[in-house]
Amino acid sequence: MTNAALDNQLHQYWPLLAKEEKQTVLAFIKSIIRQKQNPPQRLTFEEYNKELEEAEARIDAGFFTTLEDVIKESESW
């Protein structure tokens, strides 16, 4: 399918969407564009291992949330 044909279909279907649906589609399109503009960088093994060590240190220091705490907190949402 050509770009022109795709554009034409988008123009045909867009008015049929509800406001919330349009917001969802627009957010999805924006996320695709952002990802293309700022592609994720791959970590080196050293960077990956450093992140793991830092996370383990936070856990060892008690900086974590248990599943039980998350469940209790979510009940007040």
Phi and psi restraints in degrees (range 20) as a CNS / XPLOR table:
assign (resid 1 and name C) (resid 2 and name N)
       (resid 2 and name CA) (resid 2 and name C) 1.0 -78.2 20.0 2
assign (resid 2 and name N) (resid 2 and name CA)
       (resid 2 and name C) (resid 3 and name N) 1.0 163.0 20.0 2
assign (resid 2 and name C) (resid 3 and name N)
       (resid 3 and name CA) (resid 3 and name C) 1.0 -60.6 20.0 2
assign (resid 3 and name N) (resid 3 and name CA)
       (resid 3 and name C) (resid 4 and name N) 1.0 -40.4 20.0 2
assign (resid 3 and name C) (resid 4 and name N)
       (resid 4 and name CA) (resid 4 and name C) 1.0 -62.6 20.0 2
assign (resid 4 and name N) (resid 4 and name CA)
       (resid 4 and name C) (resid 5 and name N) 1.0 -40.9 20.0 2
assign (resid 4 and name C) (resid 5 and name N)
       (resid 5 and name CA) (resid 5 and name C) 1.0 -66.1 20.0 2
assign (resid 5 and name N) (resid 5 and name CA)
       (resid 5 and name C) (resid 6 and name N) 1.0 -40.2 20.0 2
assign (resid 5 and name C) (resid 6 and name N)
       (resid 6 and name CA) (resid 6 and name C) 1.0 -64.1 20.0 2
assign (resid 6 and name N) (resid 6 and name CA)
       (resid 6 and name C) (resid 7 and name N) 1.0 -44.5 20.0 2
assign (resid 6 and name C) (resid 7 and name N)
       (resid 7 and name CA) (resid 7 and name C) 1.0 -59.3 20.0 2
assign (resid 7 and name N) (resid 7 and name CA)
       (resid 7 and name C) (resid 8 and name N) 1.0 -42.4 20.0 2
assign (resid 7 and name C) (resid 8 and name N)
       (resid 8 and name CA) (resid 8 and name C) 1.0 -61.7 20.0 2
assign (resid 8 and name N) (resid 8 and name CA)
       (resid 8 and name C) (resid 9 and name N) 1.0 -43.6 20.0 2
assign (resid 8 and name C) (resid 9 and name N)
       (resid 9 and name CA) (resid 9 and name C) 1.0 -65.6 20.0 2
assign (resid 9 and name N) (resid 9 and name CA)
       (resid 9 and name C) (resid 10 and name N) 1.0 -40.2 20.0 2
assign (resid 9 and name C) (resid 10 and name N)
       (resid 10 and name CA) (resid 10 and name C) 1.0 -60.2 20.0 2
assign (resid 10 and name N) (resid 10 and name CA)
       (resid 10 and name C) (resid 11 and name N) 1.0 -42.6 20.0 2
assign (resid 10 and name C) (resid 11 and name N)
       (resid 11 and name CA) (resid 11 and name C) 1.0 -64.8 20.0 2
assign (resid 11 and name N) (resid 11 and name CA)
       (resid 11 and name C) (resid 12 and name N) 1.0 -32.3 20.0 2
assign (resid 11 and name C) (resid 12 and name N)
       (resid 12 and name CA) (resid 12 and name C) 1.0 -73.7 20.0 2
assign (resid 12 and name N) (resid 12 and name CA)
       (resid 12 and name C) (resid 13 and name N) 1.0 -41.5 20.0 2
assign (resid 12 and name C) (resid 13 and name N)
       (resid 13 and name CA) (resid 13 and name C) 1.0 -84.6 20.0 2
assign (resid 13 and name N) (resid 13 and name CA)
       (resid 13 and name C) (resid 14 and name N) 1.0 -27.8 20.0 2
assign (resid 13 and name C) (resid 14 and name N)
       (resid 14 and name CA) (resid 14 and name C) 1.0 -53.6 20.0 2
assign (resid 14 and name N) (resid 14 and name CA)
       (resid 14 and name C) (resid 15 and name N) 1.0 -47.3 20.0 2
assign (resid 14 and name C) (resid 15 and name N)
       (resid 15 and name CA) (resid 15 and name C) 1.0 -64.7 20.0 2
assign (resid 15 and name N) (resid 15 and name CA)
       (resid 15 and name C) (resid 16 and name N) 1.0 -17.8 20.0 2
assign (resid 15 and name C) (resid 16 and name N)
       (resid 16 and name CA) (resid 16 and name C) 1.0 -81.2 20.0 2
assign (resid 16 and name N) (resid 16 and name CA)
       (resid 16 and name C) (resid 17 and name N) 1.0 -11.3 20.0 2
assign (resid 16 and name C) (resid 17 and name N)
       (resid 17 and name CA) (resid 17 and name C) 1.0 -84.9 20.0 2
assign (resid 17 and name N) (resid 17 and name CA)
       (resid 17 and name C) (resid 18 and name N) 1.0 147.6 20.0 2
assign (resid 17 and name C) (resid 18 and name N)
       (resid 18 and name CA) (resid 18 and name C) 1.0 -76.0 20.0 2
assign (resid 18 and name N) (resid 18 and name CA)
       (resid 18 and name C) (resid 19 and name N) 1.0 164.4 20.0 2
assign (resid 18 and name C) (resid 19 and name N)
       (resid 19 and name CA) (resid 19 and name C) 1.0 -54.4 20.0 2
assign (resid 19 and name N) (resid 19 and name CA)
       (resid 19 and name C) (resid 20 and name N) 1.0 -47.3 20.0 2
assign (resid 19 and name C) (resid 20 and name N)
       (resid 20 and name CA) (resid 20 and name C) 1.0 -63.4 20.0 2
assign (resid 20 and name N) (resid 20 and name CA)
       (resid 20 and name C) (resid 21 and name N) 1.0 -37.5 20.0 2
assign (resid 20 and name C) (resid 21 and name N)
       (resid 21 and name CA) (resid 21 and name C) 1.0 -66.3 20.0 2
assign (resid 21 and name N) (resid 21 and name CA)
       (resid 21 and name C) (resid 22 and name N) 1.0 -40.6 20.0 2
assign (resid 21 and name C) (resid 22 and name N)
       (resid 22 and name CA) (resid 22 and name C) 1.0 -62.7 20.0 2
assign (resid 22 and name N) (resid 22 and name CA)
       (resid 22 and name C) (resid 23 and name N) 1.0 -40.8 20.0 2
assign (resid 22 and name C) (resid 23 and name N)
       (resid 23 and name CA) (resid 23 and name C) 1.0 -62.8 20.0 2
assign (resid 23 and name N) (resid 23 and name CA)
       (resid 23 and name C) (resid 24 and name N) 1.0 -40.3 20.0 2
assign (resid 23 and name C) (resid 24 and name N)
       (resid 24 and name CA) (resid 24 and name C) 1.0 -64.8 20.0 2
assign (resid 24 and name N) (resid 24 and name CA)
       (resid 24 and name C) (resid 25 and name N) 1.0 -47.0 20.0 2
assign (resid 24 and name C) (resid 25 and name N)
       (resid 25 and name CA) (resid 25 and name C) 1.0 -62.5 20.0 2
assign (resid 25 and name N) (resid 25 and name CA)
       (resid 25 and name C) (resid 26 and name N) 1.0 -43.7 20.0 2
assign (resid 25 and name C) (resid 26 and name N)
       (resid 26 and name CA) (resid 26 and name C) 1.0 -63.4 20.0 2
assign (resid 26 and name N) (resid 26 and name CA)
       (resid 26 and name C) (resid 27 and name N) 1.0 -41.9 20.0 2
assign (resid 26 and name C) (resid 27 and name N)
       (resid 27 and name CA) (resid 27 and name C) 1.0 -62.1 20.0 2
assign (resid 27 and name N) (resid 27 and name CA)
       (resid 27 and name C) (resid 28 and name N) 1.0 -39.7 20.0 2
assign (resid 27 and name C) (resid 28 and name N)
       (resid 28 and name CA) (resid 28 and name C) 1.0 -64.2 20.0 2
assign (resid 28 and name N) (resid 28 and name CA)
       (resid 28 and name C) (resid 29 and name N) 1.0 -45.1 20.0 2
assign (resid 28 and name C) (resid 29 and name N)
       (resid 29 and name CA) (resid 29 and name C) 1.0 -61.0 20.0 2
assign (resid 29 and name N) (resid 29 and name CA)
       (resid 29 and name C) (resid 30 and name N) 1.0 -44.5 20.0 2
assign (resid 29 and name C) (resid 30 and name N)
       (resid 30 and name CA) (resid 30 and name C) 1.0 -61.4 20.0 2
assign (resid 30 and name N) (resid 30 and name CA)
       (resid 30 and name C) (resid 31 and name N) 1.0 -38.8 20.0 2
assign (resid 30 and name C) (resid 31 and name N)
       (resid 31 and name CA) (resid 31 and name C) 1.0 -66.1 20.0 2
assign (resid 31 and name N) (resid 31 and name CA)
       (resid 31 and name C) (resid 32 and name N) 1.0 -36.1 20.0 2
assign (resid 31 and name C) (resid 32 and name N)
       (resid 32 and name CA) (resid 32 and name C) 1.0 -64.2 20.0 2
assign (resid 32 and name N) (resid 32 and name CA)
       (resid 32 and name C) (resid 33 and name N) 1.0 -45.5 20.0 2
assign (resid 32 and name C) (resid 33 and name N)
       (resid 33 and name CA) (resid 33 and name C) 1.0 -63.5 20.0 2
assign (resid 33 and name N) (resid 33 and name CA)
       (resid 33 and name C) (resid 34 and name N) 1.0 -45.1 20.0 2
assign (resid 33 and name C) (resid 34 and name N)
       (resid 34 and name CA) (resid 34 and name C) 1.0 -59.1 20.0 2
assign (resid 34 and name N) (resid 34 and name CA)
       (resid 34 and name C) (resid 35 and name N) 1.0 -42.6 20.0 2
assign (resid 34 and name C) (resid 35 and name N)
       (resid 35 and name CA) (resid 35 and name C) 1.0 -66.3 20.0 2
assign (resid 35 and name N) (resid 35 and name CA)
       (resid 35 and name C) (resid 36 and name N) 1.0 -36.0 20.0 2
assign (resid 35 and name C) (resid 36 and name N)
       (resid 36 and name CA) (resid 36 and name C) 1.0 -68.3 20.0 2
assign (resid 36 and name N) (resid 36 and name CA)
       (resid 36 and name C) (resid 37 and name N) 1.0 -36.6 20.0 2
assign (resid 36 and name C) (resid 37 and name N)
       (resid 37 and name CA) (resid 37 and name C) 1.0 -76.4 20.0 2
assign (resid 37 and name N) (resid 37 and name CA)
       (resid 37 and name C) (resid 38 and name N) 1.0 -31.6 20.0 2
assign (resid 37 and name C) (resid 38 and name N)
       (resid 38 and name CA) (resid 38 and name C) 1.0 -130.6 20.0 2
assign (resid 38 and name N) (resid 38 and name CA)
       (resid 38 and name C) (resid 39 and name N) 1.0 71.7 20.0 2
assign (resid 38 and name C) (resid 39 and name N)
       (resid 39 and name CA) (resid 39 and name C) 1.0 -62.5 20.0 2
assign (resid 39 and name N) (resid 39 and name CA)
       (resid 39 and name C) (resid 40 and name N) 1.0 144.1 20.0 2
assign (resid 39 and name C) (resid 40 and name N)
       (resid 40 and name CA) (resid 40 and name C) 1.0 -63.4 20.0 2
assign (resid 40 and name N) (resid 40 and name CA)
       (resid 40 and name C) (resid 41 and name N) 1.0 141.5 20.0 2
assign (resid 40 and name C) (resid 41 and name N)
       (resid 41 and name CA) (resid 41 and name C) 1.0 -92.0 20.0 2
assign (resid 41 and name N) (resid 41 and name CA)
       (resid 41 and name C) (resid 42 and name N) 1.0 136.6 20.0 2
assign (resid 41 and name C) (resid 42 and name N)
       (resid 42 and name CA) (resid 42 and name C) 1.0 -74.8 20.0 2
assign (resid 42 and name N) (resid 42 and name CA)
       (resid 42 and name C) (resid 43 and name N) 1.0 140.8 20.0 2
assign (resid 42 and name C) (resid 43 and name N)
       (resid 43 and name CA) (resid 43 and name C) 1.0 -84.0 20.0 2
assign (resid 43 and name N) (resid 43 and name CA)
       (resid 43 and name C) (resid 44 and name N) 1.0 147.4 20.0 2
assign (resid 43 and name C) (resid 44 and name N)
       (resid 44 and name CA) (resid 44 and name C) 1.0 -77.9 20.0 2
assign (resid 44 and name N) (resid 44 and name CA)
       (resid 44 and name C) (resid 45 and name N) 1.0 165.9 20.0 2
assign (resid 44 and name C) (resid 45 and name N)
       (resid 45 and name CA) (resid 45 and name C) 1.0 -59.4 20.0 2
assign (resid 45 and name N) (resid 45 and name CA)
       (resid 45 and name C) (resid 46 and name N) 1.0 -36.8 20.0 2
assign (resid 45 and name C) (resid 46 and name N)
       (resid 46 and name CA) (resid 46 and name C) 1.0 -65.8 20.0 2
assign (resid 46 and name N) (resid 46 and name CA)
       (resid 46 and name C) (resid 47 and name N) 1.0 -44.1 20.0 2
assign (resid 46 and name C) (resid 47 and name N)
       (resid 47 and name CA) (resid 47 and name C) 1.0 -65.0 20.0 2
assign (resid 47 and name N) (resid 47 and name CA)
       (resid 47 and name C) (resid 48 and name N) 1.0 -40.7 20.0 2
assign (resid 47 and name C) (resid 48 and name N)
       (resid 48 and name CA) (resid 48 and name C) 1.0 -62.8 20.0 2
assign (resid 48 and name N) (resid 48 and name CA)
       (resid 48 and name C) (resid 49 and name N) 1.0 -47.6 20.0 2
assign (resid 48 and name C) (resid 49 and name N)
       (resid 49 and name CA) (resid 49 and name C) 1.0 -64.3 20.0 2
assign (resid 49 and name N) (resid 49 and name CA)
       (resid 49 and name C) (resid 50 and name N) 1.0 -36.6 20.0 2
assign (resid 49 and name C) (resid 50 and name N)
       (resid 50 and name CA) (resid 50 and name C) 1.0 -63.8 20.0 2
assign (resid 50 and name N) (resid 50 and name CA)
       (resid 50 and name C) (resid 51 and name N) 1.0 -43.0 20.0 2
assign (resid 50 and name C) (resid 51 and name N)
       (resid 51 and name CA) (resid 51 and name C) 1.0 -62.3 20.0 2
assign (resid 51 and name N) (resid 51 and name CA)
       (resid 51 and name C) (resid 52 and name N) 1.0 -40.1 20.0 2
assign (resid 51 and name C) (resid 52 and name N)
       (resid 52 and name CA) (resid 52 and name C) 1.0 -63.5 20.0 2
assign (resid 52 and name N) (resid 52 and name CA)
       (resid 52 and name C) (resid 53 and name N) 1.0 -44.9 20.0 2
assign (resid 52 and name C) (resid 53 and name N)
       (resid 53 and name CA) (resid 53 and name C) 1.0 -61.8 20.0 2
assign (resid 53 and name N) (resid 53 and name CA)
       (resid 53 and name C) (resid 54 and name N) 1.0 -41.0 20.0 2
assign (resid 53 and name C) (resid 54 and name N)
       (resid 54 and name CA) (resid 54 and name C) 1.0 -65.3 20.0 2
assign (resid 54 and name N) (resid 54 and name CA)
       (resid 54 and name C) (resid 55 and name N) 1.0 -40.0 20.0 2
assign (resid 54 and name C) (resid 55 and name N)
       (resid 55 and name CA) (resid 55 and name C) 1.0 -66.3 20.0 2
assign (resid 55 and name N) (resid 55 and name CA)
       (resid 55 and name C) (resid 56 and name N) 1.0 -43.2 20.0 2
assign (resid 55 and name C) (resid 56 and name N)
       (resid 56 and name CA) (resid 56 and name C) 1.0 -63.2 20.0 2
assign (resid 56 and name N) (resid 56 and name CA)
       (resid 56 and name C) (resid 57 and name N) 1.0 -36.8 20.0 2
assign (resid 56 and name C) (resid 57 and name N)
       (resid 57 and name CA) (resid 57 and name C) 1.0 -65.4 20.0 2
assign (resid 57 and name N) (resid 57 and name CA)
       (resid 57 and name C) (resid 58 and name N) 1.0 -39.2 20.0 2
assign (resid 57 and name C) (resid 58 and name N)
       (resid 58 and name CA) (resid 58 and name C) 1.0 -64.4 20.0 2
assign (resid 58 and name N) (resid 58 and name CA)
       (resid 58 and name C) (resid 59 and name N) 1.0 -40.8 20.0 2
assign (resid 58 and name C) (resid 59 and name N)
       (resid 59 and name CA) (resid 59 and name C) 1.0 -64.3 20.0 2
assign (resid 59 and name N) (resid 59 and name CA)
       (resid 59 and name C) (resid 60 and name N) 1.0 -46.4 20.0 2
assign (resid 59 and name C) (resid 60 and name N)
       (resid 60 and name CA) (resid 60 and name C) 1.0 -60.4 20.0 2
assign (resid 60 and name N) (resid 60 and name CA)
       (resid 60 and name C) (resid 61 and name N) 1.0 -31.6 20.0 2
assign (resid 60 and name C) (resid 61 and name N)
       (resid 61 and name CA) (resid 61 and name C) 1.0 -83.0 20.0 2
assign (resid 61 and name N) (resid 61 and name CA)
       (resid 61 and name C) (resid 62 and name N) 1.0 -2.8 20.0 2
assign (resid 61 and name C) (resid 62 and name N)
       (resid 62 and name CA) (resid 62 and name C) 1.0 91.0 20.0 2
assign (resid 62 and name N) (resid 62 and name CA)
       (resid 62 and name C) (resid 63 and name N) 1.0 10.3 20.0 2
assign (resid 62 and name C) (resid 63 and name N)
       (resid 63 and name CA) (resid 63 and name C) 1.0 -91.8 20.0 2
assign (resid 63 and name N) (resid 63 and name CA)
       (resid 63 and name C) (resid 64 and name N) 1.0 78.6 20.0 2
assign (resid 63 and name C) (resid 64 and name N)
       (resid 64 and name CA) (resid 64 and name C) 1.0 -155.5 20.0 2
assign (resid 64 and name N) (resid 64 and name CA)
       (resid 64 and name C) (resid 65 and name N) 1.0 166.2 20.0 2
assign (resid 64 and name C) (resid 65 and name N)
       (resid 65 and name CA) (resid 65 and name C) 1.0 -119.7 20.0 2
assign (resid 65 and name N) (resid 65 and name CA)
       (resid 65 and name C) (resid 66 and name N) 1.0 129.6 20.0 2
assign (resid 65 and name C) (resid 66 and name N)
       (resid 66 and name CA) (resid 66 and name C) 1.0 -77.1 20.0 2
assign (resid 66 and name N) (resid 66 and name CA)
       (resid 66 and name C) (resid 67 and name N) 1.0 160.4 20.0 2
assign (resid 66 and name C) (resid 67 and name N)
       (resid 67 and name CA) (resid 67 and name C) 1.0 -60.5 20.0 2
assign (resid 67 and name N) (resid 67 and name CA)
       (resid 67 and name C) (resid 68 and name N) 1.0 -40.4 20.0 2
assign (resid 67 and name C) (resid 68 and name N)
       (resid 68 and name CA) (resid 68 and name C) 1.0 -59.5 20.0 2
assign (resid 68 and name N) (resid 68 and name CA)
       (resid 68 and name C) (resid 69 and name N) 1.0 -42.5 20.0 2
assign (resid 68 and name C) (resid 69 and name N)
       (resid 69 and name CA) (resid 69 and name C) 1.0 -64.4 20.0 2
assign (resid 69 and name N) (resid 69 and name CA)
       (resid 69 and name C) (resid 70 and name N) 1.0 -39.4 20.0 2
assign (resid 69 and name C) (resid 70 and name N)
       (resid 70 and name CA) (resid 70 and name C) 1.0 -64.6 20.0 2
assign (resid 70 and name N) (resid 70 and name CA)
       (resid 70 and name C) (resid 71 and name N) 1.0 -42.4 20.0 2
assign (resid 70 and name C) (resid 71 and name N)
       (resid 71 and name CA) (resid 71 and name C) 1.0 -62.1 20.0 2
assign (resid 71 and name N) (resid 71 and name CA)
       (resid 71 and name C) (resid 72 and name N) 1.0 -45.6 20.0 2
assign (resid 71 and name C) (resid 72 and name N)
       (resid 72 and name CA) (resid 72 and name C) 1.0 -60.6 20.0 2
assign (resid 72 and name N) (resid 72 and name CA)
       (resid 72 and name C) (resid 73 and name N) 1.0 -44.5 20.0 2
assign (resid 72 and name C) (resid 73 and name N)
       (resid 73 and name CA) (resid 73 and name C) 1.0 -64.5 20.0 2
assign (resid 73 and name N) (resid 73 and name CA)
       (resid 73 and name C) (resid 74 and name N) 1.0 -40.5 20.0 2
assign (resid 73 and name C) (resid 74 and name N)
       (resid 74 and name CA) (resid 74 and name C) 1.0 -68.3 20.0 2
assign (resid 74 and name N) (resid 74 and name CA)
       (resid 74 and name C) (resid 75 and name N) 1.0 -22.1 20.0 2
assign (resid 74 and name C) (resid 75 and name N)
       (resid 75 and name CA) (resid 75 and name C) 1.0 -68.0 20.0 2
assign (resid 75 and name N) (resid 75 and name CA)
       (resid 75 and name C) (resid 76 and name N) 1.0 -20.4 20.0 2
assign (resid 75 and name C) (resid 76 and name N)
       (resid 76 and name CA) (resid 76 and name C) 1.0 -93.2 20.0 2
assign (resid 76 and name N) (resid 76 and name CA)
       (resid 76 and name C) (resid 77 and name N) 1.0 2.1 20.0 2
